[in-house]
């Protein structure tokens, strides 16, 4: 069983203000991860090209898709 993940880096909202370190996602800085659950293997951070190659190498089915976290039902 695998978990696929896409991670956005962070950027400071006010980079010129050293007293305000608030950060938001930076969609220009993207890393990908592959976690092989039972074996405990973690591959990443990967570029999109490295992610595609590793996914093929591990024979991860194309039916396994990345989904938005917001698409999951919240049970709280």
VENKA-V830633 format. One record per residue. N is the residue number from 1. RES is the residue in three letters. NEAR is the number of other C-alpha atoms within 8 Angstrom. Layout:
N,RES,NEAR
N,RES,NEAR
This chain:
1,UNK,5
2,UNK,8
3,UNK,8
4,UNK,10
5,UNK,8
6,UNK,9
7,UNK,8
8,UNK,11
9,UNK,11
10,UNK,9
11,UNK,8
12,UNK,9
13,UNK,8
14,UNK,8
15,UNK,7
16,UNK,4
17,UNK,7
18,UNK,6
19,UNK,4
20,UNK,6
21,UNK,10
22,UNK,7
23,UNK,8
24,UNK,8
25,UNK,8
26,UNK,10
27,UNK,7
28,UNK,6
29,UNK,8
30,UNK,11
31,UNK,13
32,UNK,14
33,UNK,14
34,UNK,13
35,UNK,11
36,UNK,11
37,UNK,9
38,UNK,5
39,UNK,5
40,UNK,7
41,UNK,7
42,UNK,8
43,UNK,8
44,UNK,8
45,UNK,7
46,UNK,11
47,UNK,9
48,UNK,8
49,UNK,7
50,UNK,8
51,UNK,12
52,UNK,8
53,UNK,8
54,UNK,8
55,UNK,10
56,UNK,8
57,UNK,7
58,UNK,6
59,UNK,6
60,UNK,9
61,UNK,5
62,UNK,5
63,UNK,4
64,UNK,6
65,UNK,6
66,UNK,7
67,UNK,5
68,UNK,6
69,UNK,5
70,UNK,5
71,UNK,6
72,UNK,6
73,UNK,5
74,UNK,4
75,UNK,3
76,UNK,2
